[in-house]
């Protein structure tokens, strides 16, 4: 029972809710998705039907899910967050047993009409559960070590399952997203300092262990790190993707080579050009202007979410909005860092732009919850 | 549970603070991303643009057409003819095995080529064409084209192949081309990118190799856009190359064919040279091989047969073969003595059949001796003792100088493979090379063209031309390049007394025209074609004293490789020299019997420009010559027919 339920009368009802939606946010999502359609049209060589059309259909479907989620009161979402988390864990376990192997890892469950990546879903449901947990937890217990154990479990169980797929990128995203939730909830500084120290020493140990009997990571993971640190060391092998991606970006210059004129993507020098590396095509064809515009749109989405979160007095609404914004941020930050050579190559799509169903639908549903929090905030 | 509003608002403040903090951190990280964009897209843009262009643009060479070779009358010696090869683009084929099976019913495909093609197919991307058969006939190409619907992805491509239409006749002069090898690349140190094209044809031997610079031409290039797998998307632009220069030789192709035919299957060589201009009219060496088999790719068995033949068909004997010149060297010895004022034309030497020098006995070829001989008689009868005697007076160093003046022991600049320098030895040479003193006996041997003296047929013909004209004529093989005439090599007057030359020429005239001359048997009776020559018979073994006592073994009774070399040099017509001829028949026996008849036939053929009339020959030779002419004509007709059939 929260503060919110006593202010129900001040919440708009029925179709009047539409007026109270966070319209700037919707506009921003439309713009980003529009950039996505444009780029998918371009990388398909000027064909709408290959990628852009299915993507547009998914966006339309996502839009309906978002509006539906926005109409449902936010306390409903809080109340089902435990169930949603449980469901996503079950699906994650399902991947373990029935998943389809793709790109060397088990990630999908074929649902017939779409291939679902439960790990994407888990990012949102764990944020929801953590928000609900801290909504419930009395303030004085927030930094109590025993009460920190539960949120740690909420984070680490899916992380462990995702790592087994193996999907190091998503696992890291889950941990960082979860850690962010703990931080937002007000857990004491000292914990984060401690974790940072432990993390730093772990990285040190991981590197020290290389080549010894107690080596901590697999060889291919070490090689990926090597490639990231110095892509030119192996320009035709593992470093090829990063090198070609940087060439595509750099050759774009200020204003780019023109729509559908990017030679790097048109001549297939770019890997995964319609999914994880779609940003390179944008940067090549529209240059710094195009790339920076997309980055600005993303930043605006974060800004609007944070503003919405601060505007609400409801703890669950605020935490879930911030958590979803953080998850969204991690998507594009990791993806852009990767294609610009600032992070190792991990399979993280560019949100709302990369071709792919799971991430798009899950993110739209998540923004539905953000909208719901916005609409149903006490006034 | 109702929450304490104070507690709630405290939490709210804390969360908001941290939300702003985390949001700020996110915006800050976005700033880092923006900075990275500036860094990549603005600061390093030029560099990355260049890399993108390098990725995208590939330069493809367009091989130039190789220069063609013609004879002095414009007849083709080496040309490029279109040849067809069957290629297959694997990605268009579908069922590769079935298509190859169908193709094999239409075209003969070498199993080795097929295996290589399939191996290549496994290694390269599927859009690159694989060559299945080369040098395919037009009929086979037509069969493939007609059946195109059943052979998806199989097409015929046209290229150029080097063809030597005169077959073996120019094997040593023109040489042949072949695909560039790793050995060639190391050897040539040539940065020309054309050499990096697999199987690019370059000259391997002969003129083809020596004037590769003229014949190859310059590559054109086209810039094409390729995708990441190397597939050509479109052509951006092209620069045309320059085809190789067409080279006209001084050789008369018909005469060359005749000389080759006349030498037949002997291990022999002959040169016909224009006395005035130095133009090489024929450069023959036999036996011979067909250079076209090398272009097509010679089989191991055939190649071994060529290398193991004791007659060495692969050696270009006329320029790279060196032999003791034997008596043909005597003109040099005579000129050295005359020029140094040590003898006169009338002075006689008594020849008892031998001469004793520092305890060794040197024999004349005629055991009974020639009696008293003067210069003309000594040349005419090839008296060895006369030359032993005068050589002692002149000394080796002066003979060597004279030999070099007449083009012996000097490397002539002829664009053929392995042109030999020969040897005109002097005292210093022996000391330097052998570390021994020059002996009196060495001079005696050298005086009659034995011992250390070595000369190639080319050098002998130069010597003869210089004797005939008194000018330092040099051989010329290239008449013109792309229609631009090369300088003639008629040379400066030799710094010798014309009277002395005339004395030597009189001796040479007597050799061929005096009843007692060594080549009288091979004389010409038509006045306008009379020869002036010199026979030579050079030993390749030592005749021991015991053998001399029991009677020297006759050449015919010796194994082939121990028989004497037969040599003959001449110029003609004797009164107004036009051509100089040299003939060497390896282990042929005597110069007068083995070499002189050949030289006479060649000379007449060259001067007359066609089969000479029988009236030029002495009456008793005519029936034999007529039969020989008929035989050669028939052989020529056979060859022409074969050539037509092949074309």
Interface residues (C-beta under 8 A of the other chain):
Chain A: X1 X2 X3 X138 X139 X140 X142 X180 X183 X184 X185 X186 X244 X246 X247 X248 X249 X250 X251 X252 X253 X254 X263 X264 X266 X267 X268 X269 X283 X287 X288 X291 X292 X295 X298 X299 X302 X303 X306 X309 X310 X313 X315 X318 X319 X322 X325 X326 X329 X333 X336 X337 X340 X342
Chain B: X1 X2 X3 X5 X7 X8 X10 X11 X12 X14 X15 X16 X18 X19 X20 X22 X23 X26 X27 X29 X30 X32 X33 X34 X36 X37 X38 X40 X41 X42 X44 X45 X47 X48 X49 X51 X52 X53 X55 X56 X225 X226 X227 X228 X229 X233
